[in-house]
Every structure is written in structure tokens, then in C-alpha cells.
Amino acid sequence: MSLVKYIARLQRMDYLIAMKATGPPDDFACKLRLSRSTLFETLQEMKNMGVDIRYSNTRESYYYADERRIIIRVEKICDKR
């Protein structure tokens, strides 16, 4: 997978989690066009980055348990030679 696609996946996951609009795991995976196992692998990677993601059975959605989120920024650095 290209870095650009991986970043896009993380950004989409971040958005859905922040909005508490993931749905149950099967729905979340479907929204991302991922297998269930790839969804769980990516969620674990996000957790390994220090993000506290939890699942609410009541809301049937993943959510952030605190204020930490994943922010990916790409900047152009000018060469000033």
C-alpha cells in the first residue's frame, strides 16, 4: 500500500471515530472498504501510536476516550540555498 493511501485511510478513520459514526466493526470496515481483520490491525496501529480508541456497545461506534488524535501533516520545505 502506498503511503498516500495509508494516510488517507487514517484520516478517514479519524474522522469517523471523532464523529462517533463508525458503526459496529463490520459496518466500519465496509465504510473503509477494508476486511474486518485489516480494520482491527489498523485500529491496533493507531492505539500503538498512543491514541485511546474505545468501542461503545450502546452507541455501536468507536470513539476517542480522550483528546488525543492522529494528525498527519505534509509540508513543503523550501530549499534556500
Phi and psi restraints in degrees (range 20) as a CNS / XPLOR table:
assign (resid 1 and name C) (resid 2 and name N)
       (resid 2 and name CA) (resid 2 and name C) 1.0 -74.6 20.0 2
assign (resid 2 and name N) (resid 2 and name CA)
       (resid 2 and name C) (resid 3 and name N) 1.0 155.9 20.0 2
assign (resid 2 and name C) (resid 3 and name N)
       (resid 3 and name CA) (resid 3 and name C) 1.0 -60.3 20.0 2
assign (resid 3 and name N) (resid 3 and name CA)
       (resid 3 and name C) (resid 4 and name N) 1.0 -39.2 20.0 2
assign (resid 3 and name C) (resid 4 and name N)
       (resid 4 and name CA) (resid 4 and name C) 1.0 -62.4 20.0 2
assign (resid 4 and name N) (resid 4 and name CA)
       (resid 4 and name C) (resid 5 and name N) 1.0 -43.0 20.0 2
assign (resid 4 and name C) (resid 5 and name N)
       (resid 5 and name CA) (resid 5 and name C) 1.0 -67.2 20.0 2
assign (resid 5 and name N) (resid 5 and name CA)
       (resid 5 and name C) (resid 6 and name N) 1.0 -39.2 20.0 2
assign (resid 5 and name C) (resid 6 and name N)
       (resid 6 and name CA) (resid 6 and name C) 1.0 -64.3 20.0 2
assign (resid 6 and name N) (resid 6 and name CA)
       (resid 6 and name C) (resid 7 and name N) 1.0 -43.5 20.0 2
assign (resid 6 and name C) (resid 7 and name N)
       (resid 7 and name CA) (resid 7 and name C) 1.0 -63.1 20.0 2
assign (resid 7 and name N) (resid 7 and name CA)
       (resid 7 and name C) (resid 8 and name N) 1.0 -42.4 20.0 2
assign (resid 7 and name C) (resid 8 and name N)
       (resid 8 and name CA) (resid 8 and name C) 1.0 -61.4 20.0 2
assign (resid 8 and name N) (resid 8 and name CA)
       (resid 8 and name C) (resid 9 and name N) 1.0 -39.4 20.0 2
assign (resid 8 and name C) (resid 9 and name N)
       (resid 9 and name CA) (resid 9 and name C) 1.0 -62.6 20.0 2
assign (resid 9 and name N) (resid 9 and name CA)
       (resid 9 and name C) (resid 10 and name N) 1.0 -47.9 20.0 2
assign (resid 9 and name C) (resid 10 and name N)
       (resid 10 and name CA) (resid 10 and name C) 1.0 -61.4 20.0 2
assign (resid 10 and name N) (resid 10 and name CA)
       (resid 10 and name C) (resid 11 and name N) 1.0 -39.8 20.0 2
assign (resid 10 and name C) (resid 11 and name N)
       (resid 11 and name CA) (resid 11 and name C) 1.0 -65.5 20.0 2
assign (resid 11 and name N) (resid 11 and name CA)
       (resid 11 and name C) (resid 12 and name N) 1.0 -42.1 20.0 2
assign (resid 11 and name C) (resid 12 and name N)
       (resid 12 and name CA) (resid 12 and name C) 1.0 -65.0 20.0 2
assign (resid 12 and name N) (resid 12 and name CA)
       (resid 12 and name C) (resid 13 and name N) 1.0 -43.1 20.0 2
assign (resid 12 and name C) (resid 13 and name N)
       (resid 13 and name CA) (resid 13 and name C) 1.0 -62.4 20.0 2
assign (resid 13 and name N) (resid 13 and name CA)
       (resid 13 and name C) (resid 14 and name N) 1.0 -44.4 20.0 2
assign (resid 13 and name C) (resid 14 and name N)
       (resid 14 and name CA) (resid 14 and name C) 1.0 -57.7 20.0 2
assign (resid 14 and name N) (resid 14 and name CA)
       (resid 14 and name C) (resid 15 and name N) 1.0 -45.4 20.0 2
assign (resid 14 and name C) (resid 15 and name N)
       (resid 15 and name CA) (resid 15 and name C) 1.0 -61.3 20.0 2
assign (resid 15 and name N) (resid 15 and name CA)
       (resid 15 and name C) (resid 16 and name N) 1.0 -49.2 20.0 2
assign (resid 15 and name C) (resid 16 and name N)
       (resid 16 and name CA) (resid 16 and name C) 1.0 -65.2 20.0 2
assign (resid 16 and name N) (resid 16 and name CA)
       (resid 16 and name C) (resid 17 and name N) 1.0 -38.8 20.0 2
assign (resid 16 and name C) (resid 17 and name N)
       (resid 17 and name CA) (resid 17 and name C) 1.0 -67.1 20.0 2
assign (resid 17 and name N) (resid 17 and name CA)
       (resid 17 and name C) (resid 18 and name N) 1.0 -44.9 20.0 2
assign (resid 17 and name C) (resid 18 and name N)
       (resid 18 and name CA) (resid 18 and name C) 1.0 -61.1 20.0 2
assign (resid 18 and name N) (resid 18 and name CA)
       (resid 18 and name C) (resid 19 and name N) 1.0 -35.1 20.0 2
assign (resid 18 and name C) (resid 19 and name N)
       (resid 19 and name CA) (resid 19 and name C) 1.0 -84.0 20.0 2
assign (resid 19 and name N) (resid 19 and name CA)
       (resid 19 and name C) (resid 20 and name N) 1.0 -3.9 20.0 2
assign (resid 19 and name C) (resid 20 and name N)
       (resid 20 and name CA) (resid 20 and name C) 1.0 53.9 20.0 2
assign (resid 20 and name N) (resid 20 and name CA)
       (resid 20 and name C) (resid 21 and name N) 1.0 44.9 20.0 2
assign (resid 20 and name C) (resid 21 and name N)
       (resid 21 and name CA) (resid 21 and name C) 1.0 -124.5 20.0 2
assign (resid 21 and name N) (resid 21 and name CA)
       (resid 21 and name C) (resid 22 and name N) 1.0 31.2 20.0 2
assign (resid 21 and name C) (resid 22 and name N)
       (resid 22 and name CA) (resid 22 and name C) 1.0 -79.4 20.0 2
assign (resid 22 and name N) (resid 22 and name CA)
       (resid 22 and name C) (resid 23 and name N) 1.0 -33.8 20.0 2
assign (resid 22 and name C) (resid 23 and name N)
       (resid 23 and name CA) (resid 23 and name C) 1.0 76.7 20.0 2
assign (resid 23 and name N) (resid 23 and name CA)
       (resid 23 and name C) (resid 24 and name N) 1.0 -177.7 20.0 2
assign (resid 23 and name C) (resid 24 and name N)
       (resid 24 and name CA) (resid 24 and name C) 1.0 -65.0 20.0 2
assign (resid 24 and name N) (resid 24 and name CA)
       (resid 24 and name C) (resid 25 and name N) 1.0 165.7 20.0 2
assign (resid 24 and name C) (resid 25 and name N)
       (resid 25 and name CA) (resid 25 and name C) 1.0 -50.8 20.0 2
assign (resid 25 and name N) (resid 25 and name CA)
       (resid 25 and name C) (resid 26 and name N) 1.0 -43.6 20.0 2
assign (resid 25 and name C) (resid 26 and name N)
       (resid 26 and name CA) (resid 26 and name C) 1.0 -62.5 20.0 2
assign (resid 26 and name N) (resid 26 and name CA)
       (resid 26 and name C) (resid 27 and name N) 1.0 -40.8 20.0 2
assign (resid 26 and name C) (resid 27 and name N)
       (resid 27 and name CA) (resid 27 and name C) 1.0 -68.0 20.0 2
assign (resid 27 and name N) (resid 27 and name CA)
       (resid 27 and name C) (resid 28 and name N) 1.0 -41.7 20.0 2
assign (resid 27 and name C) (resid 28 and name N)
       (resid 28 and name CA) (resid 28 and name C) 1.0 -60.8 20.0 2
assign (resid 28 and name N) (resid 28 and name CA)
       (resid 28 and name C) (resid 29 and name N) 1.0 -47.0 20.0 2
assign (resid 28 and name C) (resid 29 and name N)
       (resid 29 and name CA) (resid 29 and name C) 1.0 -60.3 20.0 2
assign (resid 29 and name N) (resid 29 and name CA)
       (resid 29 and name C) (resid 30 and name N) 1.0 -41.0 20.0 2
assign (resid 29 and name C) (resid 30 and name N)
       (resid 30 and name CA) (resid 30 and name C) 1.0 -64.1 20.0 2
assign (resid 30 and name N) (resid 30 and name CA)
       (resid 30 and name C) (resid 31 and name N) 1.0 -42.0 20.0 2
assign (resid 30 and name C) (resid 31 and name N)
       (resid 31 and name CA) (resid 31 and name C) 1.0 -60.7 20.0 2
assign (resid 31 and name N) (resid 31 and name CA)
       (resid 31 and name C) (resid 32 and name N) 1.0 -31.1 20.0 2
assign (resid 31 and name C) (resid 32 and name N)
       (resid 32 and name CA) (resid 32 and name C) 1.0 -95.4 20.0 2
assign (resid 32 and name N) (resid 32 and name CA)
       (resid 32 and name C) (resid 33 and name N) 1.0 -3.0 20.0 2
assign (resid 32 and name C) (resid 33 and name N)
       (resid 33 and name CA) (resid 33 and name C) 1.0 57.3 20.0 2
assign (resid 33 and name N) (resid 33 and name CA)
       (resid 33 and name C) (resid 34 and name N) 1.0 46.7 20.0 2
assign (resid 33 and name C) (resid 34 and name N)
       (resid 34 and name CA) (resid 34 and name C) 1.0 -122.0 20.0 2
assign (resid 34 and name N) (resid 34 and name CA)
       (resid 34 and name C) (resid 35 and name N) 1.0 160.2 20.0 2
assign (resid 34 and name C) (resid 35 and name N)
       (resid 35 and name CA) (resid 35 and name C) 1.0 -75.8 20.0 2
assign (resid 35 and name N) (resid 35 and name CA)
       (resid 35 and name C) (resid 36 and name N) 1.0 159.8 20.0 2
assign (resid 35 and name C) (resid 36 and name N)
       (resid 36 and name CA) (resid 36 and name C) 1.0 -59.9 20.0 2
assign (resid 36 and name N) (resid 36 and name CA)
       (resid 36 and name C) (resid 37 and name N) 1.0 -41.6 20.0 2
assign (resid 36 and name C) (resid 37 and name N)
       (resid 37 and name CA) (resid 37 and name C) 1.0 -66.3 20.0 2
assign (resid 37 and name N) (resid 37 and name CA)
       (resid 37 and name C) (resid 38 and name N) 1.0 -38.3 20.0 2
assign (resid 37 and name C) (resid 38 and name N)
       (resid 38 and name CA) (resid 38 and name C) 1.0 -66.7 20.0 2
assign (resid 38 and name N) (resid 38 and name CA)
       (resid 38 and name C) (resid 39 and name N) 1.0 -37.2 20.0 2
assign (resid 38 and name C) (resid 39 and name N)
       (resid 39 and name CA) (resid 39 and name C) 1.0 -58.5 20.0 2
assign (resid 39 and name N) (resid 39 and name CA)
       (resid 39 and name C) (resid 40 and name N) 1.0 -49.7 20.0 2
assign (resid 39 and name C) (resid 40 and name N)
       (resid 40 and name CA) (resid 40 and name C) 1.0 -65.1 20.0 2
assign (resid 40 and name N) (resid 40 and name CA)
       (resid 40 and name C) (resid 41 and name N) 1.0 -36.6 20.0 2
assign (resid 40 and name C) (resid 41 and name N)
       (resid 41 and name CA) (resid 41 and name C) 1.0 -62.6 20.0 2
assign (resid 41 and name N) (resid 41 and name CA)
       (resid 41 and name C) (resid 42 and name N) 1.0 -44.1 20.0 2
assign (resid 41 and name C) (resid 42 and name N)
       (resid 42 and name CA) (resid 42 and name C) 1.0 -69.2 20.0 2
assign (resid 42 and name N) (resid 42 and name CA)
       (resid 42 and name C) (resid 43 and name N) 1.0 -39.6 20.0 2
assign (resid 42 and name C) (resid 43 and name N)
       (resid 43 and name CA) (resid 43 and name C) 1.0 -60.1 20.0 2
assign (resid 43 and name N) (resid 43 and name CA)
       (resid 43 and name C) (resid 44 and name N) 1.0 -40.7 20.0 2
assign (resid 43 and name C) (resid 44 and name N)
       (resid 44 and name CA) (resid 44 and name C) 1.0 -65.6 20.0 2
assign (resid 44 and name N) (resid 44 and name CA)
       (resid 44 and name C) (resid 45 and name N) 1.0 -39.0 20.0 2
assign (resid 44 and name C) (resid 45 and name N)
       (resid 45 and name CA) (resid 45 and name C) 1.0 -61.1 20.0 2
assign (resid 45 and name N) (resid 45 and name CA)
       (resid 45 and name C) (resid 46 and name N) 1.0 -42.0 20.0 2
assign (resid 45 and name C) (resid 46 and name N)
       (resid 46 and name CA) (resid 46 and name C) 1.0 -63.3 20.0 2
assign (resid 46 and name N) (resid 46 and name CA)
       (resid 46 and name C) (resid 47 and name N) 1.0 -42.0 20.0 2
assign (resid 46 and name C) (resid 47 and name N)
       (resid 47 and name CA) (resid 47 and name C) 1.0 -64.3 20.0 2
assign (resid 47 and name N) (resid 47 and name CA)
       (resid 47 and name C) (resid 48 and name N) 1.0 -37.8 20.0 2
assign (resid 47 and name C) (resid 48 and name N)
       (resid 48 and name CA) (resid 48 and name C) 1.0 -65.6 20.0 2
assign (resid 48 and name N) (resid 48 and name CA)
       (resid 48 and name C) (resid 49 and name N) 1.0 -22.2 20.0 2
assign (resid 48 and name C) (resid 49 and name N)
       (resid 49 and name CA) (resid 49 and name C) 1.0 -80.5 20.0 2
assign (resid 49 and name N) (resid 49 and name CA)
       (resid 49 and name C) (resid 50 and name N) 1.0 -2.1 20.0 2
assign (resid 49 and name C) (resid 50 and name N)
       (resid 50 and name CA) (resid 50 and name C) 1.0 100.5 20.0 2
assign (resid 50 and name N) (resid 50 and name CA)
       (resid 50 and name C) (resid 51 and name N) 1.0 9.4 20.0 2
assign (resid 50 and name C) (resid 51 and name N)
       (resid 51 and name CA) (resid 51 and name C) 1.0 -91.5 20.0 2
assign (resid 51 and name N) (resid 51 and name CA)
       (resid 51 and name C) (resid 52 and name N) 1.0 128.1 20.0 2
assign (resid 51 and name C) (resid 52 and name N)
       (resid 52 and name CA) (resid 52 and name C) 1.0 -90.3 20.0 2
assign (resid 52 and name N) (resid 52 and name CA)
       (resid 52 and name C) (resid 53 and name N) 1.0 94.9 20.0 2
assign (resid 52 and name C) (resid 53 and name N)
       (resid 53 and name CA) (resid 53 and name C) 1.0 -105.8 20.0 2
assign (resid 53 and name N) (resid 53 and name CA)
       (resid 53 and name C) (resid 54 and name N) 1.0 131.0 20.0 2
assign (resid 53 and name C) (resid 54 and name N)
       (resid 54 and name CA) (resid 54 and name C) 1.0 -129.9 20.0 2
assign (resid 54 and name N) (resid 54 and name CA)
       (resid 54 and name C) (resid 55 and name N) 1.0 167.9 20.0 2
assign (resid 54 and name C) (resid 55 and name N)
       (resid 55 and name CA) (resid 55 and name C) 1.0 -117.7 20.0 2
assign (resid 55 and name N) (resid 55 and name CA)
       (resid 55 and name C) (resid 56 and name N) 1.0 133.9 20.0 2
assign (resid 55 and name C) (resid 56 and name N)
       (resid 56 and name CA) (resid 56 and name C) 1.0 -104.0 20.0 2
assign (resid 56 and name N) (resid 56 and name CA)
       (resid 56 and name C) (resid 57 and name N) 1.0 118.2 20.0 2
assign (resid 56 and name C) (resid 57 and name N)
       (resid 57 and name CA) (resid 57 and name C) 1.0 -67.6 20.0 2
assign (resid 57 and name N) (resid 57 and name CA)
       (resid 57 and name C) (resid 58 and name N) 1.0 -31.7 20.0 2
assign (resid 57 and name C) (resid 58 and name N)
       (resid 58 and name CA) (resid 58 and name C) 1.0 -66.6 20.0 2
assign (resid 58 and name N) (resid 58 and name CA)
       (resid 58 and name C) (resid 59 and name N) 1.0 -50.0 20.0 2
assign (resid 58 and name C) (resid 59 and name N)
       (resid 59 and name CA) (resid 59 and name C) 1.0 -83.4 20.0 2
assign (resid 59 and name N) (resid 59 and name CA)
       (resid 59 and name C) (resid 60 and name N) 1.0 -14.5 20.0 2
assign (resid 59 and name C) (resid 60 and name N)
       (resid 60 and name CA) (resid 60 and name C) 1.0 52.5 20.0 2
assign (resid 60 and name N) (resid 60 and name CA)
       (resid 60 and name C) (resid 61 and name N) 1.0 53.6 20.0 2
assign (resid 60 and name C) (resid 61 and name N)
       (resid 61 and name CA) (resid 61 and name C) 1.0 -156.7 20.0 2
assign (resid 61 and name N) (resid 61 and name CA)
       (resid 61 and name C) (resid 62 and name N) 1.0 150.0 20.0 2
assign (resid 61 and name C) (resid 62 and name N)
       (resid 62 and name CA) (resid 62 and name C) 1.0 -77.7 20.0 2
assign (resid 62 and name N) (resid 62 and name CA)
       (resid 62 and name C) (resid 63 and name N) 1.0 154.4 20.0 2
assign (resid 62 and name C) (resid 63 and name N)
       (resid 63 and name CA) (resid 63 and name C) 1.0 -153.5 20.0 2
assign (resid 63 and name N) (resid 63 and name CA)
       (resid 63 and name C) (resid 64 and name N) 1.0 160.9 20.0 2
assign (resid 63 and name C) (resid 64 and name N)
       (resid 64 and name CA) (resid 64 and name C) 1.0 -84.9 20.0 2
assign (resid 64 and name N) (resid 64 and name CA)
       (resid 64 and name C) (resid 65 and name N) 1.0 128.9 20.0 2
assign (resid 64 and name C) (resid 65 and name N)
       (resid 65 and name CA) (resid 65 and name C) 1.0 -82.5 20.0 2
assign (resid 65 and name N) (resid 65 and name CA)
       (resid 65 and name C) (resid 66 and name N) 1.0 -13.7 20.0 2
assign (resid 65 and name C) (resid 66 and name N)
       (resid 66 and name CA) (resid 66 and name C) 1.0 -145.7 20.0 2
assign (resid 66 and name N) (resid 66 and name CA)
       (resid 66 and name C) (resid 67 and name N) 1.0 -164.8 20.0 2
assign (resid 66 and name C) (resid 67 and name N)
       (resid 67 and name CA) (resid 67 and name C) 1.0 -85.1 20.0 2
assign (resid 67 and name N) (resid 67 and name CA)
       (resid 67 and name C) (resid 68 and name N) 1.0 -5.9 20.0 2
assign (resid 67 and name C) (resid 68 and name N)
       (resid 68 and name CA) (resid 68 and name C) 1.0 -71.8 20.0 2
assign (resid 68 and name N) (resid 68 and name CA)
       (resid 68 and name C) (resid 69 and name N) 1.0 137.5 20.0 2
assign (resid 68 and name C) (resid 69 and name N)
       (resid 69 and name CA) (resid 69 and name C) 1.0 -142.1 20.0 2
assign (resid 69 and name N) (resid 69 and name CA)
       (resid 69 and name C) (resid 70 and name N) 1.0 168.3 20.0 2
assign (resid 69 and name C) (resid 70 and name N)
       (resid 70 and name CA) (resid 70 and name C) 1.0 -97.4 20.0 2
assign (resid 70 and name N) (resid 70 and name CA)
       (resid 70 and name C) (resid 71 and name N) 1.0 122.5 20.0 2
assign (resid 70 and name C) (resid 71 and name N)
       (resid 71 and name CA) (resid 71 and name C) 1.0 -122.3 20.0 2
assign (resid 71 and name N) (resid 71 and name CA)
       (resid 71 and name C) (resid 72 and name N) 1.0 123.5 20.0 2
assign (resid 71 and name C) (resid 72 and name N)
       (resid 72 and name CA) (resid 72 and name C) 1.0 -115.0 20.0 2
assign (resid 72 and name N) (resid 72 and name CA)
       (resid 72 and name C) (resid 73 and name N) 1.0 126.3 20.0 2
assign (resid 72 and name C) (resid 73 and name N)
       (resid 73 and name CA) (resid 73 and name C) 1.0 -130.5 20.0 2
assign (resid 73 and name N) (resid 73 and name CA)
       (resid 73 and name C) (resid 74 and name N) 1.0 133.4 20.0 2
assign (resid 73 and name C) (resid 74 and name N)
       (resid 74 and name CA) (resid 74 and name C) 1.0 -115.0 20.0 2
assign (resid 74 and name N) (resid 74 and name CA)
       (resid 74 and name C) (resid 75 and name N) 1.0 127.5 20.0 2
assign (resid 74 and name C) (resid 75 and name N)
       (resid 75 and name CA) (resid 75 and name C) 1.0 -124.7 20.0 2
assign (resid 75 and name N) (resid 75 and name CA)
       (resid 75 and name C) (resid 76 and name N) 1.0 146.7 20.0 2
assign (resid 75 and name C) (resid 76 and name N)
       (resid 76 and name CA) (resid 76 and name C) 1.0 -89.3 20.0 2
assign (resid 76 and name N) (resid 76 and name CA)
       (resid 76 and name C) (resid 77 and name N) 1.0 126.7 20.0 2
assign (resid 76 and name C) (resid 77 and name N)
       (resid 77 and name CA) (resid 77 and name C) 1.0 -102.8 20.0 2
assign (resid 77 and name N) (resid 77 and name CA)
       (resid 77 and name C) (resid 78 and name N) 1.0 121.7 20.0 2
assign (resid 77 and name C) (resid 78 and name N)
       (resid 78 and name CA) (resid 78 and name C) 1.0 -78.4 20.0 2
assign (resid 78 and name N) (resid 78 and name CA)
       (resid 78 and name C) (resid 79 and name N) 1.0 135.2 20.0 2
assign (resid 78 and name C) (resid 79 and name N)
       (resid 79 and name CA) (resid 79 and name C) 1.0 -87.3 20.0 2
assign (resid 79 and name N) (resid 79 and name CA)
       (resid 79 and name C) (resid 80 and name N) 1.0 112.6 20.0 2
assign (resid 79 and name C) (resid 80 and name N)
       (resid 80 and name CA) (resid 80 and name C) 1.0 -106.9 20.0 2
assign (resid 80 and name N) (resid 80 and name CA)
       (resid 80 and name C) (resid 81 and name N) 1.0 57.9 20.0 2
